[in-house]
């Protein structure tokens, strides 16, 4: 007779086997992407406006912004935006303007609000200073090479391409919590991105780069269409894809600069993303259970009392998981932090599973010093005035 313990062991083993299949398919998805279509080097290079919304001085901000000023590109503009005249990032932008007089740099300072998401309100305010039809929206912690604009804009040149977005790897991770987050970016998050691309195409955007045109943006209702969503980057790509345009994943890999954030701040950040995803895409979020092979195999060992089969399954799972992480994160995405701290990958896997479990309880998230409740459609509503450190999230 099948006991409850045996049933649990059977289910856990099945889920671990399914996770191994996911790992192997992720390797296939990565090979298809990285050995597939390449950028057409003959495309036109129209004038571009880069939009970088700011909220406080980011970690090593000047160096990050200066790299955008050094683009090998015929004509471009950089528009920064803040909500308050006291924002600590303003002196950095002013120094940038002084140091790069040949670069067209504008700064919008405006506190007008169009919705709950203040970043989107910032972008709407910045749009008044944007000169060009082609725009690229970039998170403020992103670092790029001098060929960034040439590569990304050429991928946007297709008639049915509505948006181009980029994968990213960590450039710096100063403390232990930042290292754990960095490992998760290329060895956990991006395999899921590549799998989604292979199975159903890209129907979302990543905040590291969102290249589009004003016409495409206006076709979805402009920034006001995103004003109440927590995952505004996801929704921008989703809405453009819903209009029948292609959302293209670029072969250009940008870098994100992680600040020393501490474990509690990292957990808040991860829970914010997890609860937002769960509320906006519950079915897909539930399906993530099939990606947590390391944690599931470990639990199986405990429940099965370290049976020979459970130990063998754990060993196999670790081999396949580590192979996938190395192939995608280190080999394809060139993540030097993951390569140096590869031993953290199983730790990150277990932590991600715990965050996934915790995220099913509660709907509140902390972001930019405010507390929100995430609704079923992914929109957010402020529910309190609790304050946290400005750059914690």
C-alpha positions, 0 to 999 in steps of 0.5 A, spaced: 500 500 500 502 506 498 503 510 504 503 518 505 511 518 505 512 514 499 507 518 495 511 525 497 517 521 495 514 520 488 511 527 487 518 530 489 522 525 485 517 527 479 518 534 480 526 533 480 526 529 474 522 535 471 526 540 473 532 536 470 528 536 463 527 544 464 535 545 465 537 541 459 531 544 455 534 551 457 541 549 454 538 547 448 534 554 448 541 558 449 544 554 443 538 556 439 539 563 441 546 565 441 548 561 434 541 563 431 540 570 428 545 575 428 545 583 428 544 586 420 551 590 420 548 594 414 542 597 418 540 605 418 542 609 424 537 614 426 537 619 431 536 616 438 534 619 445 536 615 451 531 616 457 534 614 464 530 615 470 533 617 476 531 616 484 537 618 488 545 617 487 546 610 484 552 606 486 558 608 482 553 612 478 558 617 474 562 611 471 555 608 468 552 614 465 559 616 462 559 610 458 553 612 455 556 619 453 561 615 449 557 612 444 560 610 437 554 613 434 552 619 429 547 622 433 544 621 440 541 625 446 541 623 453 535 625 458 535 624 465 529 625 470 528 626 477 522 628 481 525 632 486 530 638 486 533 635 492 535 629 489 542 626 490 543 624 483 542 631 480 550 633 482 552 627 478 548 629 472 551 636 472 558 634 472 556 629 466 554 635 462 560 639 464 565 633 463 561 632 456 559 638 453 559 635 446 554 630 448 546 632 448 544 631 455 538 634 458 535 633 465 528 633 467 526 635 474 518 635 475 514 632 480 508 631 476 504 624 478 500 620 473 499 614 477 502 609 482 508 608 479 513 614 480 518 611 475 513 611 470 511 618 472 518 620 471 518 617 464 512 621 462 515 628 465 522 626 461 518 625 454 517 633 454 525 633 453 525 627 448 527 630 441 528 623 437 523 618 434 527 612 436 528 612 444 531 607 449 529 606 456 534 604 461 535 602 468 539 607 472 544 602 474 546 599 467 553 599 464 554 599 456 560 599 451 561 604 446 557 599 441 551 599 445 547 604 441 549 601 434 547 594 436 541 595 439 538 600 434 540 596 428 535 590 431 530 595 432 530 597 424 525 591 422 518 593 420 514 589 425 519 590 430 516 594 436 521 593 441 528 590 443 530 588 450 537 586 452 539 580 457 544 583 462 549 580 467 552 583 474 558 588 473 560 588 480 557 585 486 560 588 493 557 584 498 555 577 499 547 578 498 549 582 492 553 576 489 547 571 491 543 576 487 548 576 481 548 569 481 541 568 480 541 573 474 545 569 469 544 562 472 536 562 474 533 568 471 535 568 464 535 561 462 527 562 464 527 568 459 531 564 453 526 558 455 520 563 454 523 565 447 524 558 445 517 556 447 512 562 445 516 568 443 518 574 447 512 577 450 515 582 455 521 587 456 527 587 461 528 594 464 536 593 462 534 596 455 527 597 452 528 600 445 522 602 441 519 608 438 514 614 440 509 611 435 510 604 438 509 607 445 503 611 443 500 605 440 499 602 446 497 609 450 503 611 452 506 611 459 499 612 462 498 605 460 503 603 465 502 608 470 499 603 475 503 597 474 509 595 478 512 591 473 512 597 468 518 594 464 514 587 463 508 591 461 511 595 456 513 589 452 507 585 453 502 591 451 507 592 444 507 584 443 499 584 444 499 590 438 502 585 433 509 587 434 515 583 435 519 584 441 526 582 440 531 579 445 538 582 443 544 579 442 547 585 446 549 583 453 549 589 458 551 589 465 548 591 471 552 594 477 549 591 484 550 596 490 552 593 497 545 591 499 545 587 505 541 580 506 534 583 508 534 588 502 536 583 497 530 579 500 525 585 499 527 586 492 526 578 491 520 578 494 517 584 490 519 581 484 516 574 486 509 577 488 508 582 482 509 576 478 505 571 482 499 576 482 500 578 474 501 571 471 499 566 477 499 560 472 506 561 469 509 563 476 506 556 479 509 553 473 516 555 476 516 549 481 518 545 475 525 549 475 527 548 483 530 541 482 536 542 487 531 544 493 526 539 491 532 533 490 534 535 497 527 535 500 526 528 497 533 526 500 530 528 507 523 525 506 526 518 503 531 518 509 537 518 504 535 512 500 540 510 494 535 513 489 534 519 492 542 520 493 543 518 486 537 523 483 540 529 487 547 527 484 544 527 477 540 534 479 546 537 481 550 535 475 545 537 470 543 544 474 551 546 474 552 544 467 546 549 465 548 554 470 555 554 467 553 553 459 548 559 460 551 564 465 559 563 464 559 560 457 554 564 453 553 570 457 560 571 460 558 572 467 565 573 471 562 574 477 558 567 476 564 564 474 568 566 480 563 564 485 560 558 482 560 555 488 554 559 491 549 556 485 546 551 490 545 556 495 542 561 491 537 555 488 535 553 495 534 561 497 530 562 490 525 556 492 524 559 499 522 566 496 518 562 491 514 559 497 514 565 501 511 569 496 505 565 496 503 569 502 501 576 502 500 581 497 505 587 500 511 589 497 516 595 499 519 599 493 522 606 493 520 608 500 513 606 500 509 600 501 504 597 496 499 592 495 499 588 488 493 587 485 491 581 481 492 584 474 499 586 476 497 593 478 499 596 485 496 600 490 499 604 496 497 602 502 502 605 507 507 611 508 512 606 511 519 609 509 525 605 508 532 607 506 532 610 499 536 605 495 535 599 499 530 597 493 
